[in-house]
Amino acid sequence: MVGSIVAQLTSGEGAKSFDKYGKGEYYVDHANAVYPASAGGVPWNAASIQSKADPIADIMEDLAAEQKARATYDNILRLSDDPDVNNVIRFLREREIVHFQRFGELLNHLQSKIKC
């Protein structure tokens, strides 16, 4: 969704606009298409997904991922002054919080079933 917002905001923008913001090289490779990469330009890959086939360990990874996503949305909100963009980011941020809560409930449930 964030990538789609960026694509919509840059629709019709040419290379000079991207270059003005120090992103000319992005435009050369992708124009204003959505390309999944970090803010530093590192392309997304599956190496960031962790799984152990252990329910407790996997849920802990899920909890951490939700908090990292929430923190990213917080950072975007600090940078953005566009009310329409901010409304979407706040919505996405709230979803991360709810996901974190649901994973926490599941973790508590699993831990109560496992007797160590």
C-alpha distances in whole Angstrom, upper triangle without the diagonal:
4,5,5,6,9,10,11,12,14,15,19,19,22,23,25,22,20,24,24,22,23,20,22,23,19,19,22,21,17,18,15,13,10,12,11,13,14,15,19,18,18,17,15,18,19,21,19,20,23,25,28,29,30,29,29,28,25,24,25,22,20,21,20,17,16,18,16,13,14,16,13,12,15,16,13,15,18,17,15,18,16,16,13,11,12,12,9,9,12,11,9,12,14,13,13,17,18,17,19,22,22,22,25,27,27,28,31,31,32,34,36,37,38,41,41
4,5,5,6,9,10,11,12,14,18,17,20,21,22,19,17,21,21,18,19,17,20,20,16,17,21,19,16,16,13,12,9,11,10,11,12,12,16,15,16,15,14,17,19,21,19,20,23,25,29,30,31,30,30,28,26,25,25,22,20,21,20,17,16,17,15,12,13,14,11,10,13,13,10,12,15,14,12,15,13,14,12,9,11,12,8,8,11,11,9,11,14,14,14,17,19,18,20,22,23,23,25,28,28,29,31,33,33,35,37,38,39,42,42
4,5,5,6,9,10,11,12,16,15,17,18,20,17,15,19,20,17,18,15,17,17,13,14,17,16,12,13,10,8,5,7,8,10,11,11,15,13,15,13,13,16,18,20,19,20,23,26,30,31,32,31,32,30,27,26,27,24,22,23,22,18,18,19,17,14,16,17,13,13,16,15,12,15,18,16,14,17,15,17,15,11,14,15,12,11,15,15,13,15,18,17,17,20,22,21,22,25,26,26,28,30,30,31,34,35,35,37,40,40,41,44,44
4,5,5,6,9,10,10,14,15,17,18,21,18,16,20,21,19,20,17,19,19,16,15,19,17,14,13,10,9,7,10,11,13,15,15,18,17,18,16,16,19,21,23,22,23,26,28,32,33,34,33,34,32,29,29,29,26,24,25,25,21,20,22,20,17,18,20,16,15,18,18,15,16,19,17,16,18,15,16,13,11,14,14,11,12,16,15,13,16,19,18,18,22,23,22,24,27,27,27,30,32,31,33,36,36,37,39,41,42,42,46,46
4,5,5,6,9,10,14,14,17,18,20,17,16,19,19,17,19,17,19,20,16,16,20,19,16,15,11,11,9,12,13,15,15,15,18,17,19,18,18,21,23,25,23,24,28,30,34,35,36,34,35,33,30,30,30,27,25,26,25,22,20,22,20,16,17,18,15,13,16,16,12,14,16,14,12,14,11,13,10,7,11,11,9,10,13,13,12,15,17,17,18,21,22,22,24,26,27,28,30,32,32,33,36,37,38,39,42,43,43,47,47
4,5,5,6,8,12,11,14,15,16,13,12,15,16,14,15,13,15,16,13,13,16,16,13,12,8,9,8,10,12,13,13,12,16,15,17,16,17,20,23,25,23,24,28,31,34,36,37,36,36,34,31,31,31,28,26,27,25,22,22,22,20,17,18,19,15,14,17,15,12,14,16,13,12,14,12,14,12,9,12,14,12,12,16,16,15,17,20,20,20,23,25,24,26,29,29,29,32,34,34,35,38,39,39,41,43,44,45,48,48
4,5,5,6,9,10,12,14,16,13,12,16,17,15,17,14,15,16,12,12,15,14,11,10,6,6,6,10,12,14,15,15,18,16,18,17,17,21,23,26,24,26,29,32,36,37,38,37,38,36,33,33,33,30,28,29,28,25,24,25,23,20,21,22,18,17,20,19,16,18,20,17,15,17,15,17,14,12,15,17,14,15,19,19,17,20,23,22,22,26,27,26,28,31,31,31,34,36,36,37,40,41,41,43,46,46,47,50,50
4,5,5,9,10,13,15,17,14,14,18,18,17,19,16,18,19,16,15,18,18,14,12,9,9,10,13,15,17,19,18,21,19,22,20,21,24,26,29,27,28,32,34,38,39,40,39,39,38,35,34,35,32,30,31,30,26,25,27,25,21,22,23,20,18,21,20,16,18,20,18,15,16,13,15,12,11,14,15,13,15,18,18,17,20,22,22,23,26,27,27,29,31,32,32,35,37,37,38,41,42,42,44,47,47,48,51,52
4,6,9,9,12,14,15,12,12,16,15,14,16,15,16,18,15,14,18,18,15,13,9,11,12,15,16,17,18,17,20,19,22,21,22,25,28,30,28,29,33,36,39,41,42,40,41,39,36,35,35,33,31,31,30,27,26,26,25,21,22,22,19,17,20,18,15,16,18,15,12,13,10,13,11,9,13,15,13,14,17,18,18,20,22,23,24,26,28,28,30,32,33,33,36,38,38,39,42,43,44,45,48,49,49,52,53
4,6,5,8,10,12,9,9,13,13,12,14,12,13,15,12,11,14,15,12,10,6,9,11,13,16,17,18,16,19,17,20,20,21,25,27,29,28,30,33,36,40,41,43,42,42,40,37,37,37,34,32,33,31,28,28,28,26,23,24,24,21,20,22,20,17,18,20,17,15,16,14,16,15,13,16,18,17,17,21,21,21,23,25,26,26,29,30,30,32,35,35,36,38,40,40,41,44,45,45,47,50,51,51,54,54
4,5,9,11,13,11,11,15,16,15,17,15,15,17,14,12,15,16,13,10,7,9,11,14,17,19,20,19,22,20,23,22,23,26,29,31,30,31,35,38,41,43,44,43,44,42,39,39,39,36,34,35,34,30,30,31,29,26,27,27,24,22,25,23,20,21,23,20,18,19,16,18,16,15,18,20,18,19,23,23,22,25,27,27,28,31,32,32,34,36,37,37,40,42,42,43,46,47,47,49,51,52,53,56,56
4,6,10,11,10,11,14,15,16,18,15,15,17,15,12,15,16,14,10,8,11,14,17,20,21,23,22,24,22,25,24,25,29,32,34,33,35,38,41,45,46,48,47,47,45,42,42,42,39,37,38,37,34,33,34,32,29,30,30,27,26,28,26,23,24,26,22,20,21,18,21,19,18,22,23,22,23,26,26,26,28,31,31,31,34,36,35,37,40,40,41,43,45,45,47,49,50,51,52,55,56,56,59,60
4,7,8,6,7,11,11,12,14,12,11,14,13,10,13,15,13,9,8,11,14,16,19,20,21,19,21,19,23,22,24,28,31,33,32,34,37,40,44,46,47,46,46,44,42,41,41,38,37,38,36,33,33,33,30,28,29,29,25,24,26,24,21,23,24,20,18,19,17,20,19,18,21,23,22,22,26,27,26,28,31,31,31,34,36,35,37,40,40,41,43,45,45,46,49,50,50,52,55,55,56,59,59
4,6,6,7,9,10,12,13,11,10,12,12,8,10,13,12,8,8,12,15,17,20,20,22,20,21,19,23,22,25,28,31,33,32,35,38,41,45,47,48,48,48,46,43,43,43,40,39,40,38,35,35,35,32,30,31,31,27,27,29,26,23,25,26,22,21,22,21,24,23,21,24,26,25,25,29,30,29,30,34,34,34,37,38,38,39,42,43,43,45,48,48,48,51,52,52,54,57,57,58,61,60
4,5,5,6,9,10,10,9,6,9,9,6,8,11,11,8,9,13,15,16,19,19,20,19,19,17,21,21,23,27,30,31,31,34,37,40,44,46,48,47,48,45,43,43,42,39,38,39,37,34,34,35,32,30,31,30,27,27,29,26,23,26,26,22,22,23,22,26,25,23,25,28,26,26,30,31,29,31,34,34,34,37,39,38,39,43,43,43,45,48,48,48,51,52,52,54,56,57,57,60,60
4,5,5,6,9,10,9,7,11,12,9,11,14,14,11,12,16,18,19,22,21,22,20,20,19,22,23,26,29,33,34,33,36,39,43,46,48,50,49,49,47,45,45,44,41,40,41,38,36,36,36,33,31,32,31,28,28,29,26,24,26,26,22,21,22,22,25,25,23,26,28,27,27,30,32,31,32,35,36,35,38,40,40,41,44,45,45,47,49,49,50,53,54,54,55,58,59,59,62,61
4,5,5,7,9,9,8,12,11,9,12,15,14,11,11,14,16,18,20,20,20,18,19,18,21,22,25,28,32,33,32,34,38,41,45,47,48,47,47,45,42,42,42,39,37,38,36,33,33,33,30,28,29,28,25,24,26,23,20,22,22,18,18,19,18,22,21,19,22,25,24,24,27,28,27,29,32,32,32,35,37,37,38,41,42,42,44,46,47,47,50,51,51,53,55,57,57,60,59
4,5,5,6,5,5,8,8,6,9,12,11,9,9,12,14,15,17,16,17,14,15,14,18,18,21,25,28,29,28,31,34,38,41,43,45,44,44,42,39,39,39,35,35,35,33,30,30,30,27,26,27,26,22,22,24,21,19,21,21,17,17,19,18,22,21,19,21,24,23,22,26,27,26,27,30,31,30,33,35,35,35,39,40,39,41,44,44,44,47,49,49,50,53,54,54,57,56
4,5,5,5,4,8,9,8,10,13,13,11,12,15,17,17,19,18,18,16,16,15,19,20,23,26,30,30,30,33,36,39,43,45,47,46,46,43,41,42,41,37,37,37,35,32,33,33,29,28,29,28,24,25,26,23,21,23,23,19,19,21,21,25,25,22,24,27,26,25,29,30,29,30,33,34,33,36,38,37,38,41,42,42,44,47,47,47,49,51,51,52,55,56,56,59,58
4,6,7,8,11,12,11,13,16,16,14,14,18,19,19,21,20,20,17,17,17,21,22,25,28,32,32,31,34,38,41,44,47,48,47,47,45,42,42,41,38,38,38,35,33,33,33,30,28,29,27,24,24,25,22,20,22,21,17,18,19,19,23,23,21,23,26,26,25,28,30,29,29,33,34,33,35,38,38,38,41,43,42,44,47,47,47,50,52,52,53,55,57,57,59,58
4,6,8,11,11,11,14,16,15,14,13,16,17,17,19,17,16,13,14,14,18,19,22,26,29,29,28,31,34,38,41,43,44,44,43,41,39,39,38,35,34,34,32,29,30,29,26,24,25,24,20,21,21,18,16,19,18,14,15,16,17,21,21,19,20,24,23,22,25,27,25,26,29,30,29,32,34,34,34,38,39,39,40,43,44,43,46,48,48,49,52,53,53,56,55
4,6,8,9,10,12,14,14,14,14,17,17,17,18,16,15,12,12,12,16,18,21,24,27,28,27,30,33,36,40,42,44,43,43,40,38,38,37,34,34,34,31,29,30,29,26,25,26,24,21,22,23,19,18,21,20,16,17,19,20,24,24,21,23,26,25,23,27,29,27,27,31,31,30,33,36,35,35,38,40,39,40,44,44,43,46,48,48,49,52,53,52,55,54
4,5,5,7,9,10,11,10,11,13,14,13,15,13,13,11,11,10,14,15,18,21,25,25,25,28,31,34,38,40,41,41,41,38,36,37,36,32,32,33,30,27,28,28,25,23,25,23,20,21,22,19,17,20,20,17,17,20,20,23,23,20,22,25,24,22,26,27,25,26,30,30,29,31,34,33,33,37,38,37,39,42,42,42,45,47,46,47,50,51,51,54,53
4,5,5,6,9,10,9,11,13,15,14,17,15,16,14,14,12,16,17,20,23,27,27,27,30,33,37,40,42,44,44,44,41,39,40,39,35,35,36,33,30,31,31,28,27,28,27,23,24,26,23,21,24,24,20,21,23,23,26,25,23,25,28,26,25,29,30,28,29,33,33,32,35,37,36,37,40,41,40,42,45,45,45,48,50,49,50,53,54,54,57,56
4,5,5,6,9,9,11,13,14,13,15,13,15,13,12,10,13,14,17,20,24,25,25,28,31,34,38,40,42,42,42,39,37,38,37,34,33,35,32,29,31,31,27,26,28,27,23,25,27,23,22,25,25,22,22,25,25,28,27,24,27,29,27,26,30,31,29,30,33,33,32,35,37,35,36,40,40,39,41,44,44,44,47,48,48,49,52,53,52,55,54
4,5,5,6,7,8,9,10,9,12,11,12,11,11,8,11,12,15,18,21,22,22,25,29,32,35,37,39,39,39,37,34,35,34,31,30,32,29,26,28,28,25,23,25,24,21,22,24,21,19,23,23,20,20,23,22,26,24,21,24,26,24,23,26,27,25,26,30,29,28,31,34,32,33,36,37,36,38,41,41,41,44,45,45,46,49,50,49,52,51
4,5,5,4,6,9,11,11,14,13,15,14,15,12,15,15,18,21,24,26,25,28,32,35,38,40,42,42,42,40,37,38,37,34,33,34,32,29,30,31,27,25,28,27,23,24,26,23,21,24,25,21,21,23,22,26,24,21,24,27,24,24,28,28,26,28,31,31,30,33,35,34,35,39,39,38,41,43,43,43,46,48,47,49,52,52,52,55,54
4,6,6,9,11,13,12,16,15,17,17,16,13,16,15,19,21,25,26,27,29,33,36,39,41,43,43,44,41,39,40,39,36,35,37,34,31,32,33,30,28,31,30,26,27,29,27,24,27,28,25,25,27,26,29,28,25,28,30,28,27,31,32,30,31,35,34,33,36,38,37,38,41,42,41,43,46,45,45,49,50,49,51,54,54,54,57,56
4,6,9,9,11,10,13,13,15,15,15,12,13,12,15,18,21,23,23,26,29,32,36,38,40,40,41,38,35,37,36,33,32,34,32,29,30,31,28,26,29,28,25,26,28,26,24,27,28,25,25,28,27,30,28,25,28,30,27,26,30,30,28,30,33,32,31,34,36,34,35,39,39,38,41,43,42,42,46,47,46,48,51,51,51,54,53
4,6,5,8,7,11,12,14,15,15,12,14,12,15,17,21,23,23,25,29,31,35,37,39,39,40,37,34,35,35,31,31,32,31,27,28,29,26,24,27,27,23,24,26,24,22,25,26,23,23,25,24,27,25,22,25,27,24,23,27,27,25,27,30,29,29,32,34,32,33,37,37,36,39,41,40,41,44,45,44,46,49,49,49,52,52
4,6,9,10,13,14,17,16,17,14,17,16,18,21,24,26,26,28,32,35,38,40,42,41,42,40,37,37,38,34,33,35,33,29,30,31,28,26,28,28,24,24,27,25,22,25,26,23,22,24,22,25,23,21,24,26,23,23,27,28,26,28,31,30,30,33,35,33,35,38,38,38,40,43,42,43,46,47,47,48,51,52,52,55,54
4,7,9,12,13,16,15,17,14,17,16,17,20,24,26,25,27,31,33,37,39,40,40,40,38,35,36,36,32,31,32,31,27,27,29,26,23,25,25,21,21,24,22,19,22,23,20,19,21,19,22,19,17,20,22,20,20,24,24,22,24,27,27,27,30,32,31,32,35,36,35,38,40,40,41,44,45,45,46,49,50,50,53,53
4,6,10,12,15,15,17,14,16,14,15,18,21,23,23,24,28,31,34,36,38,37,38,36,33,33,33,30,29,30,29,25,26,27,25,22,24,25,21,21,24,22,19,22,24,21,20,22,21,23,20,18,21,22,19,20,23,23,21,23,26,25,25,29,30,29,30,33,33,33,36,38,37,38,41,42,42,44,47,47,47,50,50
4,6,9,12,13,15,12,14,11,12,15,18,20,19,21,25,27,31,32,34,33,34,32,29,29,30,26,25,27,25,22,22,24,21,18,21,21,18,18,21,20,17,20,22,20,19,21,20,21,19,16,19,20,17,17,21,20,18,20,23,22,22,25,26,25,27,30,30,29,32,34,34,34,38,39,38,40,43,43,43,47,47
4,6,10,11,13,10,10,8,9,12,15,17,17,18,22,25,29,30,32,32,33,30,27,28,28,25,24,25,24,20,21,23,20,18,21,21,17,18,21,20,18,21,23,20,20,23,22,24,22,19,21,22,19,18,22,22,19,21,24,23,22,25,27,25,26,30,30,29,32,34,33,34,37,38,37,39,42,42,42,45,45
4,7,10,11,9,9,6,6,9,12,14,13,15,18,21,25,27,29,28,29,26,24,24,24,21,20,22,20,17,18,19,16,14,18,18,15,16,19,18,16,19,21,20,20,23,22,24,22,18,20,22,18,17,20,20,17,19,22,20,19,23,24,22,23,27,26,25,28,31,30,30,33,34,34,35,38,39,38,42,41
4,7,8,5,5,4,5,9,12,13,12,15,18,21,25,27,29,29,29,26,24,25,24,21,20,22,19,16,18,19,15,14,17,17,13,15,18,16,15,19,20,18,19,23,22,24,23,19,21,23,20,18,21,22,18,19,23,21,20,23,25,23,23,27,27,26,28,31,30,30,34,35,34,35,39,39,39,42,41
4,5,5,5,6,7,10,13,13,12,15,18,21,25,27,28,28,28,25,23,24,23,19,19,20,17,15,16,16,13,12,15,14,11,13,15,13,13,17,17,16,17,21,21,23,22,19,19,22,19,17,20,21,17,18,21,20,18,21,24,22,22,26,26,25,27,30,30,29,32,34,33,34,37,38,38,40,40
4,5,7,9,11,14,17,17,15,18,21,25,28,31,31,31,31,28,26,26,25,22,22,22,19,17,18,17,14,13,15,14,10,12,14,11,11,14,15,13,15,18,19,21,21,17,18,21,19,16,19,21,18,18,21,21,19,22,25,23,23,27,28,27,29,32,32,31,34,36,36,36,40,41,40,43,42
4,6,9,11,14,17,17,15,19,21,25,28,31,32,32,32,29,27,28,26,23,23,24,21,19,20,20,16,16,18,16,13,16,17,14,14,18,17,16,18,21,22,25,25,21,22,24,22,20,23,24,21,21,25,25,22,25,28,26,26,30,31,29,31,34,34,33,36,38,37,38,41,42,41,44,43
4,6,9,12,16,16,15,18,21,25,28,31,32,32,32,29,27,28,27,24,24,25,22,20,21,21,18,17,20,18,15,17,19,17,16,20,20,18,19,23,23,26,25,21,23,25,23,21,24,25,22,22,26,25,23,26,29,27,27,31,32,30,32,35,35,34,37,39,38,39,42,43,42,45,44
4,6,9,12,12,12,15,18,22,25,28,29,30,30,26,25,26,25,21,22,23,20,18,20,20,17,17,20,18,15,18,20,18,18,22,22,20,22,25,26,28,27,23,24,27,24,22,25,26,22,23,26,25,23,26,28,26,26,30,30,28,30,33,33,32,35,37,36,36,40,41,39,42,41
4,6,10,11,11,14,17,20,24,26,28,28,29,26,24,25,25,21,21,23,20,17,20,21,17,17,20,19,16,19,21,19,19,22,23,22,23,26,26,28,27,23,25,26,23,21,25,25,22,22,26,24,22,26,27,25,25,29,29,27,30,33,31,31,35,36,35,36,39,40,39,42,41
4,7,8,8,10,14,17,21,23,25,25,25,23,20,21,21,17,17,20,18,14,17,18,15,14,18,18,15,17,20,19,18,22,23,22,23,27,26,28,26,23,24,25,22,20,23,23,19,20,23,21,19,23,24,22,22,26,26,24,26,29,28,28,31,32,31,32,36,36,35,38,37
4,5,7,8,12,15,18,20,22,23,24,21,18,20,20,17,17,20,18,15,18,19,16,16,20,20,18,20,23,22,22,25,26,26,26,30,30,31,29,26,27,28,25,23,26,25,22,22,25,23,21,24,25,22,23,26,26,23,26,29,27,27,30,31,30,31,35,34,33,36,36
4,5,6,9,11,14,16,19,19,21,18,15,17,18,14,14,18,16,13,16,19,16,16,20,20,19,21,24,23,23,26,28,28,29,32,32,33,31,28,28,29,26,24,26,26,22,22,25,22,20,23,24,21,21,25,24,21,24,26,24,24,28,28,27,28,31,31,30,33,32
4,5,8,11,13,16,18,19,20,17,15,17,17,13,15,17,15,13,17,18,16,17,20,20,19,22,24,23,24,27,28,28,29,33,33,34,33,29,30,31,28,25,27,27,23,24,26,24,21,24,25,22,22,25,25,22,24,27,25,24,28,29,27,28,31,31,29,32,31
4,6,10,13,16,17,18,18,15,13,15,14,10,12,14,12,10,13,15,12,13,16,17,15,18,21,20,21,24,25,25,26,30,30,31,30,27,27,28,25,22,24,24,20,20,22,20,18,20,22,19,18,22,22,19,21,24,22,21,25,26,24,25,29,29,28,31,30
4,7,10,13,14,15,15,12,10,12,12,9,9,13,11,9,13,15,13,14,17,18,17,19,22,22,23,25,27,27,28,32,32,32,31,28,27,28,25,23,24,24,20,20,22,20,17,19,20,17,17,20,19,16,19,21,19,19,22,23,21,23,26,26,25,28,27
4,7,10,11,12,12,9,7,10,10,7,9,12,11,10,13,15,14,15,18,19,19,22,24,24,25,28,29,30,31,34,34,35,34,30,30,31,28,25,27,26,22,22,23,21,18,20,21,17,17,20,19,16,18,20,18,17,20,21,19,20,24,23,22,25,24
4,6,8,9,10,8,6,9,10,8,10,13,13,12,15,17,17,18,21,22,22,24,26,27,28,30,32,33,34,37,37,37,36,33,32,33,30,28,29,28,24,24,25,22,19,21,21,18,17,20,19,15,17,19,17,15,19,19,17,18,22,21,19,22,21
4,5,8,9,7,6,10,11,10,12,15,15,15,18,20,20,21,24,25,25,27,29,30,31,33,35,36,37,41,41,41,39,36,36,36,33,31,32,31,27,27,28,25,22,24,24,20,19,21,20,16,18,20,17,15,19,19,16,17,20,19,17,20,19
4,6,9,8,7,10,12,12,13,16,17,17,19,21,22,23,25,27,27,29,31,32,33,35,37,38,39,42,42,42,40,37,37,37,34,32,33,31,28,28,28,25,23,24,24,20,20,21,19,16,18,19,16,15,18,17,14,16,19,17,15,18,18
4,6,5,6,9,10,11,12,14,16,17,18,20,21,23,25,26,27,29,30,32,33,35,37,38,39,42,42,42,41,38,37,37,34,32,32,31,28,27,27,25,22,23,23,19,18,20,18,14,16,17,13,12,15,15,11,12,15,14,12,15,14
4,6,5,6,9,10,10,12,14,15,16,18,20,21,23,24,26,27,29,30,32,33,35,37,37,40,40,40,38,36,35,34,32,30,30,28,26,25,25,22,20,20,19,16,15,16,14,11,12,13,10,8,12,11,8,10,13,12,11,14,14
4,5,5,6,9,10,11,12,14,15,17,19,20,21,23,25,26,27,29,31,32,33,35,36,39,40,39,38,35,34,34,32,29,29,28,25,24,24,22,19,19,19,16,14,15,14,10,11,12,9,7,10,10,7,8,11,11,10,13,13
4,6,5,6,9,10,11,13,15,16,17,19,20,21,23,25,26,27,29,31,32,34,35,38,38,38,37,35,33,33,31,29,29,28,25,24,24,22,19,19,20,16,15,16,16,12,12,15,12,10,13,14,11,11,15,15,13,16,15
4,5,5,6,9,10,11,13,15,15,17,19,20,21,23,25,26,27,29,31,32,33,36,36,36,35,32,31,31,28,26,26,25,22,22,22,19,17,18,18,14,13,15,14,10,12,14,11,10,13,14,12,13,16,16,15,18,18
4,5,5,6,9,10,11,12,14,15,17,18,20,21,23,24,26,27,29,31,32,35,34,34,33,30,29,29,26,24,24,23,20,19,19,17,14,15,14,11,10,11,10,7,8,10,8,7,10,11,10,11,14,15,14,17,18
4,5,5,6,9,10,11,12,14,16,17,19,20,21,23,25,26,27,29,31,34,34,34,33,30,29,29,27,24,24,23,21,19,19,18,14,15,15,12,10,12,12,8,9,12,10,8,11,13,12,12,15,16,15,18,17
4,5,5,6,9,10,11,12,14,15,16,19,20,21,23,25,26,27,29,32,32,32,31,28,27,27,25,23,23,22,19,18,19,17,14,15,16,12,11,14,13,10,11,14,13,11,15,16,15,15,19,20,18,21,21
4,5,5,6,9,10,11,12,14,15,17,18,20,21,23,25,26,27,30,30,30,29,26,25,25,22,20,20,19,16,15,16,14,11,12,12,9,8,11,10,7,9,12,11,10,14,15,14,15,19,19,19,22,22
4,5,5,6,9,10,11,13,14,16,17,19,20,21,23,25,26,29,29,29,28,25,24,24,22,19,19,18,16,14,14,13,9,10,11,8,5,8,9,6,7,11,10,9,12,14,14,15,18,19,19,22,22
4,5,5,6,9,10,11,12,14,15,17,19,20,21,23,24,28,28,28,28,25,23,24,22,19,19,19,16,14,15,14,11,11,13,11,8,12,13,10,11,14,14,13,15,18,17,17,21,22,21,24,23
4,5,5,6,9,10,11,12,14,15,17,19,20,21,23,26,26,26,25,22,21,22,19,17,17,17,14,12,14,13,9,11,13,10,9,12,13,11,12,16,15,15,18,20,19,20,23,24,24,26,26
4,5,5,6,9,10,11,12,14,15,17,19,20,21,24,24,24,23,20,19,19,17,14,14,14,11,9,10,9,5,7,9,7,6,9,11,9,11,14,14,14,17,19,19,20,22,24,24,27,27
4,5,5,6,9,10,10,12,14,15,17,19,20,23,24,23,23,20,18,19,18,14,14,15,12,10,11,11,7,8,11,9,7,10,13,11,12,15,16,15,17,20,20,21,23,25,25,28,27
4,5,5,6,9,10,11,12,14,15,17,19,22,23,23,23,20,18,19,18,14,15,16,13,10,13,13,9,11,14,12,10,14,16,14,15,19,19,18,21,23,23,23,26,28,27,30,29
4,5,5,6,9,10,11,12,14,16,16,20,20,20,20,16,15,16,14,11,12,12,9,8,10,10,7,9,12,11,10,14,15,14,16,19,19,19,22,24,24,25,27,29,29,32,32
4,5,5,6,9,10,11,13,15,15,18,19,18,18,16,13,14,13,10,9,11,8,5,8,9,6,7,10,10,9,12,15,14,15,18,19,19,21,24,24,25,27,29,29,32,32
4,5,5,6,9,10,11,13,14,17,19,19,19,16,14,16,15,11,12,14,11,8,11,13,10,10,14,14,12,15,18,17,17,21,22,21,23,26,26,27,29,31,31,34,33
4,5,5,6,9,10,11,12,16,17,18,18,14,13,15,13,10,11,13,11,9,12,13,11,12,16,15,14,18,20,19,20,23,24,24,26,28,28,29,32,33,33,36,36
4,5,5,6,9,10,10,13,14,14,14,11,9,11,10,6,7,10,8,6,10,11,9,11,14,14,14,17,19,19,20,23,24,24,26,28,29,30,32,34,34,37,37
4,5,5,6,9,10,13,14,14,15,13,10,12,12,8,8,12,10,8,11,13,11,12,15,16,15,18,20,20,21,24,25,25,27,29,30,30,33,35,35,38,38
4,5,5,7,9,12,14,15,16,13,11,14,14,10,11,14,13,11,14,16,14,15,19,19,18,21,23,23,24,27,28,28,29,32,33,33,35,37,37,40,39
4,5,5,6,10,11,12,13,10,8,12,11,8,10,13,11,10,14,15,14,16,19,19,19,22,24,24,25,28,29,29,31,33,34,35,37,39,39,42,42
4,5,5,8,9,10,11,9,6,9,10,7,8,11,11,10,13,15,15,15,18,20,19,22,24,25,25,28,29,30,31,34,35,35,37,39,40,43,42
4,6,8,11,12,14,12,10,13,14,11,11,15,15,13,16,18,17,18,21,22,22,24,26,27,27,30,32,31,33,36,37,37,39,41,42,44,44
4,7,9,12,14,11,10,13,14,11,13,16,16,15,18,20,19,20,23,24,24,26,29,29,30,32,34,34,36,38,39,39,42,44,44,46,46
4,6,8,10,8,7,11,11,10,11,15,15,14,17,19,19,20,23,24,24,27,29,29,30,33,34,34,36,38,39,40,42,44,45,47,47
4,6,9,8,7,11,13,12,13,16,17,16,19,21,21,22,25,26,27,29,31,32,33,35,36,37,39,41,42,43,45,47,47,50,50
4,6,5,6,9,10,10,12,14,15,16,18,20,21,22,24,26,27,28,30,31,33,35,36,37,39,41,42,43,45,47,48,50,51
4,6,5,6,9,10,10,12,14,15,16,18,20,21,23,24,25,27,29,30,31,33,35,36,37,39,41,42,43,45,46,49,50
4,5,5,7,9,10,11,13,14,16,17,19,20,22,23,25,26,28,29,31,32,34,35,37,38,40,41,43,44,46,49,49
4,5,5,6,9,10,11,12,14,16,17,19,20,21,23,25,26,27,29,31,32,33,35,37,38,39,41,43,43,47,47
4,5,5,6,8,10,10,12,14,15,16,18,20,21,22,24,26,27,29,30,31,33,35,36,37,39,41,42,45,45
4,5,5,6,9,10,11,13,15,15,17,19,20,21,23,25,26,27,29,30,32,33,35,36,38,40,41,44,45
4,5,5,6,9,10,11,13,15,16,17,19,20,21,23,25,26,27,29,31,32,33,35,37,38,39,42,43
4,5,5,6,9,10,11,12,14,15,17,19,20,21,23,25,26,27,29,30,31,33,35,36,37,40,41
4,5,5,6,9,10,11,12,14,15,17,19,20,21,23,25,26,27,29,30,31,33,35,36,39,40
4,5,5,6,9,10,11,13,14,16,17,19,20,21,23,24,26,27,29,30,32,34,35,38,39
4,5,5,7,9,10,11,13,14,15,17,18,20,21,23,25,26,27,29,30,32,33,36,37
4,5,5,7,9,10,11,13,15,15,17,19,20,21,23,25,26,27,29,31,32,35,35
4,5,5,6,9,10,11,12,14,15,17,19,20,21,23,24,26,27,29,30,33,34
4,5,5,6,9,10,11,12,14,15,16,18,20,21,22,24,26,27,29,32,33
4,5,5,6,9,10,10,12,14,15,16,18,20,21,22,24,26,27,30,30
4,5,5,6,9,10,10,12,14,15,17,18,20,21,23,25,26,29,29
4,5,5,6,9,10,11,12,14,15,17,18,20,21,23,24,27,29
4,5,5,6,8,10,11,12,14,15,16,18,20,21,22,26,27
4,6,5,6,9,10,10,12,14,15,16,18,20,21,24,24
4,6,5,6,9,10,11,12,14,15,17,19,20,23,24
4,5,5,6,9,10,11,12,14,15,17,19,22,23
4,5,5,6,9,10,10,12,14,15,16,20,21
4,5,5,6,9,10,10,12,14,15,18,19
4,5,5,6,9,10,11,13,14,17,19
4,5,5,6,9,10,11,12,16,17
4,5,5,6,9,10,11,14,15
4,6,5,6,9,10,12,14
4,6,5,7,9,12,14
4,5,5,6,10,12
4,5,5,8,9
4,6,7,10
4,6,10
4,6
4
